[in-house]
Amino acid sequence: MNDVELVIFTVSLAVFVSLIFGGALGFYVRRLRIGNIARRKAILEVLRAPEGSPRSFVGFFHPYCNAGGGGELVLWTAIQHIQATEQDVVCIVYTGDLDAAKDEILAKVNMRFNIQLNPQSLHFVYLKRRKWVEGKSWPRFTLAGQSFGSMVLAWEAMSNLIPDLFIDTMGYAFSFHVVRTLGGIPVAAYVHYPTISSDMLARVASRKAWHTNTGAIASSSVLSYAKLAYYYVFAFFYAQALRKATFLMVNSTWTKNHVDAILVSTNSWLATFTGFLLDPFGKNYKIKTRTVFPPCDTTKIARQSLEGRERIILSDHPTQIRALRELLDLRPDWRDGPMKVQLVLLGSVRNDEDAGRVAALEHLVDELGLQDNVQFELNAPHVVLQSALANASVGISTMVDEHFGINIVEYMAAGLIPVVNESGGPLLDIVVPVNDEPTGFHATDAASYARALVEALSLSPEADLAMRTRARRHAVQKFSVPEFTKGWGMGGWTDWRRSIRAQKAQAKAAVEQKKGLEQKKD
């Protein structure tokens, strides 16, 4: 066989295999969609929905729906809003929480978030392959592994039920490829944090050690270049996945900036190489993200008095211990006596790993000689946490590039003066000026945090009260549940519902027209 014949044979074999694979996939998809009619009917029977009532199914892809965190607050608030405003919608939650029954999950939602949901328009689809998206399952190439795992999990989800709209609320954009292929339905997302960002690329390029870039890689030029190439390829495919969405909502300006940067990025070589594989299922190059701030129920904590605060700083991060040492070096008279400043670290100890971190913090406190100025509140009951928020003067957060910062919103609503990192959501959305007046302070390292703390604790009574009042009003108004539901509607939900109603009206008109023609024939 000469070279020309070999090329012809190879191309022919590739075409043949592609046709076989495409035919098998097409047959599978057709059978899956036919069977989906019966699966939808079975769910309506379980929910005891009135017979003949037209229903739209909206699927929420949230494998960890029972976690009880900020991401889950967004999920349940969105579902509560849909149940209150859309009587013909059944919400489907795809979850991997196999150990939690429906009534247990709803009870926890009510207890944790004070959100009551109607079980008659809510159904759970339990997924058995959640381990595929767990970080520990992919010790190497974690981003690619978890993204592939999300496709496996999405395949399982679609095999159980294809909804009318698929919404990812946990950041698994690669699931869109599977959903669009198997279900042929619109997909959307609420993005809490981009899977990859320009910051991650920049840190690898500059060989800066970080939690996503180990020292071993940062110290090696070869490994750094290899990881950078891996990140660029991954970013390309991440953008391809995001472009399959009908609408995208993001939780902050920081997240929006990074997702927008990913969406406009291009790579002509990769696009040409992969075009035949990805293009058949369509992409939305005109998609625009919309910022919809997470809902923060600050009703109770906003009732705390703004006056009579103690010189207590609430903390949730080890870097702040060093900032306290810097502060007391600047103001040694604040170590004890009537002006004594105390740092209270709030947190929970759930396992041995958490216990190890606490032990390291306690060792650092001893090493810096801060035993009399640092207090640990571990696994404290709710009443203790509320008391801390009611009495403390300052809330400090040192997380870099935090995508949002619900804890900071809670600080402000409770009447604390926030001292936060000069990055991410706290800088761009939360601790921002109101009528050109500050609502808190920003810092970058232990020294600048210490200076900001000195300034926050040295305000005159009038300036102190004014700042607390501004911060509370800003937090309560900007990050409320009504603001979230309004943003949810404007983020693409309302447009999708309008299109569904139009389709149903057209279908109904077509049926009536057909009946009219048949009657004329008779």
N, C-alpha and C positions, 0 to 999 in steps of 0.2 A: 504494500500500500504506500503510494507516494504521498508527498506533503499535501497536495491539493485534495486528494481523496480522504486523507486523515482529517483535514479541516471540515470537509463536507460531512463526513461521518460524525464528527464531534458535534457540529451544529445540528444535524438531523436528530442525533440522540438527545441533545438538550431540548429541542422543540418537542420531541416525542414525550420525554419525561414531563415537560411543562404541561403538555396537553393532558396527560394521564393525571397529573397532580391537580390541575385545574378542574378537570371533569369530576374527579373524586371529591374535591372540595365543594364544587357546585352542587353535587348530589347530596352531600352531607348538609350543606346550608339549607337546601330546599326541604329536606326531611325535618331539620331542626325547626324551621319556621312553621311548617305544617303542624308539627307536634306542639308548638307554642300556643296554638289556639286552645287546645285542651288544657294546657297548664294554666293559662289565664282563667279559664272557666272554673277550674278546680279551686283556685285561690279565692275567687269571688264566692264560691260556695262555702268555703271555710269562714270567710268574713261575713257570710249571710247578707250579701248585697242583694237588693231587690232585683228580681229577674227582668232582663231586658233593658236595664238601665245602662246607658253608654258610659264606659269608664276609660279614663286614660291612666296608664301605669307609668309612674316616674320612679326610676331606680337610682338609689344613692349607693355608690360604691365606697363603703367605709368598713374595711375588715376588722377594725378595732373599735366598734361603735360603743362598747361597754366600758371604755377606759376612763371616762369621766373627766376629761381634760378640756382645754379651750377649743380644740378641733371638734369635739363632740358637742360642745355648746352651740357652735355654728350649725351643725347637722340637725340637732333637735329643734332649735329655734326656727330653722327653715321649714322643717316638717310641720311644726305647730302653725306657722303662718299659712302654709298650703292648706292644711286641714280647716283653718278658719275661713279661708277665702275661696277655696275651690272644692265644691261639694262632689264633683264628679271625678276626682283624682284619687287613686290608690297609691300610696307611697310604699315603695319596696326598698328595704335596707339589706344590702349584701354584706354579711358579717361572718367573721371566722370565730366568733365567741361561742363555740359549741357547748360550753358548760353553762350557758345562761339561757333560760327559757324566756319567752316573750314577756310574760308578766313580771319576771324578775328584772329584766332590762328596763321596762317602763317604770317600775317602782323606784329603781335607782335614779332614773332621769328625773323623776318627781322629787326625790329626796335631795339629790345633788344640785339640781338647777331650778327647782320649783317650776318645772314645766310639765303640764298634764297633757297627755296625748290620747287621741281617740283610737282604741285598738281595732275598731271596725273599718278603718280606712288605712291600716298600717299592717304590712306583712314582712316577715323576716325570711330571707333565703340564706341558709347556713352553708358556708363554704368549708370544705375539709382540707384544702391545700394552702392554708394561710402561711405555713412555715416557709413557703417559697418566697415570701416578701420580707422575711425576717432577716435583719442584718447578720445575725450569727450564722445563718445558712450560707453566707457568702463572705468568708474571711478575706478573699482576694477579689478584685474587680467588683466591689460591693455595689456600685451604682448600676453597672450593667446587669449584674446578677439579680438585684431586686427588681429592676425594670423588666427583665425577662420573666421573673417570677410573677409580676403583676399581670403579664399577658396570660400566663398559665391560669392564674386565679380568675381573670376575666373570662377565659374560655369556660371554666367551670360555672361561672355566674350565668353566662349566656345559655349554657346547656340546661340550666335549671329554669330560667325565665328570661325572655327578651322583653324589655319594657318599651314604652313609646319614646322615652327620653332617658338617657344615661348620664348621671351627674357624678363625677369623681370629686369627693370632698376630702381626700387624704393625700393627693399628690402623685397619683399613679397614672401619669399621662400616657404611658406606653400601652395601657389597657385600651386606648381609643382605637388602635389598629385592629384589635380583635373584635371589639364591639361593632365597628363600622363594617368589618368584613362579614361577620356572622349574623349580625342583627340588621344591618342596613338602616340604622336609626341615627338621629342626631345625638351628639355627645356634647357635654359641657363640663365645666370644672369650677370649683372654688379653690384657688391656690393659696395655701398658707405660706409656702416656702418653695422657691424654685429648686428643682432637683439638682441643677447645676447653674452656676452664675458666673458673671465676668470676674467677680472677686476671687472665686476659686481658681480660675484660669490665671489671673494675675499673680496669685500667691505661688503657684507652681512655677510660673515663668520667672519670678524673682527669686525662686528657691528659698521661700520663707516657710519655716516650720509652722505648722498649724494642726488643729485636730483632724483636718482632712488631708494633711500633707505631712507625713512623719519626718522626723529628723534624718532618718536613713535615706529617704528619697531626696530631701532638700539638700543634703550634703553631697549628692552625686549628680554630676551634670548629665550623665547618660540616662540614669533613671528619671531625672527631671524632664528631659526631652521626651522620653518614652511616655511618661504620664501625661505630659502636655498634649502629645498626639492623641492619646486615648481620650482625654477630656474634649478635645476639639471634635473628634468623631462622634463622641457621645452627645455633645451639644447640638450637632447637626441633626441627629436622629431625634433628639428631644424636641427640637423645633418642628420637625416633620410631624411628630405626634400632636403637639399643641395646635398645629394648623388644621387638624381634623375637627376641631371643636366648632360648634355653632356659636357659642358664646363663652367667654372666660371672665370670671370675677377673681379679684385678688384682694388680700386683706390689708394692704398698706401701700403707701407710695413707694417705699423701698422695694417691695416685691414687684410692684408694677414696673418700675424702672428696669429691673433685671429681666423680667419676663418679656417686656417689650424689646429689650436688647437682643434676647435670644430669638424672638420672632422675626426681626429684621435682618438677622445674620444670614449669610449665604456662603455656600461653598460649591462653586461651579463643577469642580471635579467630582465631588461626592454626589452632587445632584444628577450628573450625567450617568455616573456608574450605577446609581440605585434607582434612577427614574422609572425603569421598566418594572421594578418590584413594588414601588410605593404609589406611583401615580394613579393606577387604575381605581383606587378607592377614594380619590379626591382629597383636595386640601383647600383650606380657606385662607388665601394669602391676604385678604382684606380684614381679617379678624382684629378687633381692638379690645384690649383689656379694660375693665372698669373696676375702680377701687370701691369695695364695699367693706367698711370697717366691721370687725366682729362685734356681736352684741355683748354688752357688759351690763349685767343687772346690778346697778349701784344703788338701788332704792334704799336698802337698809343701812349700808355703811355711810351713805350721804347724810344720814340724820345725826351723825356724831357732831358734837360741839367743836367748833374751830378754835376755841379759846381754852386757856388753862392747860396747855400741852406740857408734858415733861420732856427733859432733854435726852430723849431716847431716839436712836436711829435704827429703823427696821432694815434688816439685811437678808439677802438670800444667796450670797456668792462669796467664796473665800478671798478674792482680791480685796474686798472691802475691809478685811482685818488689817491688811497692810496700810490701807488708807487711814484707818483709825490711828495706827501708830504714827503716821505722818501728821495727822491732826493734833495729837497730843504732844508731839514734838514742837509744833507751832504754838500751841496753847497749853503749856504744862499745868496752868491753873485749872484746867478742865478735867484733870485726872481724878480729883476728889473734891469734897466740899459742896457748897450749894450750887456751883456751876458744873458739877460732875456730868460728864457725857457717857452714856452707855450704849453699846451696840448689841442689839438683840437679833440673833440669827434664827429665823424660822425655817422649819423644814420637816420632812418625814423620813423615817428610816424603815425601808420596806424589806431590805435583804442585807446579806453580808457585805455586798459592794457598797451600799449606802453607809453601813456602819464603819467601814474602812475609811470612807471620805470624812466622816464626822471625827474619827480618831485623828486623822491628819490635821483637821482644822483645830482641834483641841491642842495638839502638839504645837501648832504654829502660834496659838494664843499664848501658851506657856513660854515658847521661845522668845516672843516679843515682849513678854512681861505685861500682858494685858488682862490677866485673870480677873481683876477687880472692875474691868470696864467692858467685859464681853459676857453675854448670857445666851445660853442655848435653850431654845424651846423646840423640842423634838416630839413629833406626833402629838402636838398639843390639840386639845379639844377645840371645837369651833368657838366656844365662849371665850377661851383664852386668846385666840386669834383676833376676835372682835375687840377684846379689851386692848390688845396691843395696838390695833389700828386706831382706837379711840384716844389713846394716851400719847403715842409717839409724835415727835415733831417732824422727823425727816424720814423719807423712804429712799433707799439707795439701791441702784442697780448698775452693775458694771459689765453686763453682757455686751460683747461687740457684735455689731450687725444683727441685732435682734430684729426679726421681721416685723413684729408688732410690739407686744408688751402689755398683756392684760393686767399683770401684777402692778404695773405703773399706773394704769388707769384706776385701779382699785386704791392705790396710795392716794392719788389726787382726790378721788371721790370721798375718801375717808377723812380728808383734811390735812394730809401730810404734804410737806414740801418735797418734791422729787429732785434727786440728784442722780443723773443718769449718764450713760455713755453717749458721746457725741457721734452717734451713728444710727443707721437703721430707722425703724419706726419711731422710737422715742425722740429722735432728733427731728424727723420730717413731719410727723403727724400728731404726736402726743404732747410732749413738753415744748409747745410752741407759743409765741407771743399772742396775747389777746389784746386788741386795740393798742398794739405796740408796747404792751406791758408784759413782763416775764411771768411765766407760770411755774418756773423751776430753774434748775441749773444743769449745765452739761460739763463733762470732764472726759479725760482720755487716759490718765494714768494715776497712780497712787498720790502723787504730789498735787496734781490738779484737782483730784477728788477732795483732798484735805483742804485745799484753799476754798473750794466750793462749799464744803461743810462749815468752815469758819464763817463764810458769808451768810449761809442759810441760818446758822444759829446766832448770828449777831444782828439780825434785822431788828429795827425798832418795833414795838408792839403794833403800831399802825401799819407799817409796811408788811409785817408778818401776817396780820389778819387779812390785808388786802390781797396778798399773794395766794394765801390758802383759799380765799373766796373765789378768785379768778380761776385757780386750778380746778376747784370742785365744779364750778359752773361749766367750764369747758369740758371736763370729763363726762359729766352727766348728760350734757346736751349732745355732744358730738358722737358719743359711742353708745347710745341707747338702743334698746330693742326696736322702737319705731324707726329710727334712722337705718338700722340694718334691714328691716323688712322693706322700707322704701327703696333702698339701694338694690336689694335682691330683685325687686320688680323691674327696676331700670337697667339692671345688669344683663338682661336678656330673657328672663323668665316671662315677662308680660308679652314680649314679641312672639315667643314660642307658643304661648297659650292662645294668642290671637290667631296664629296660623293654624293651630289645631281646630279651633272653632270654625274657621273658614272652610277647612277641609271637610268637617262634619256637615256643615251647611250645604256644601256642594254635593256631598254623597247623598244627603237626604233629598236634595232637589232632583238628582239624577234618578233616584228610586221612584219619586213621585211622577217624574216625566215618563219613566218606563211604564208605570201603572196606567197613566193616562193614554199612552199609545196602545196598550193592550186592550183597554176599555173601548177605544175607538174601533179597533179591529173587530171586537165582538159585536 
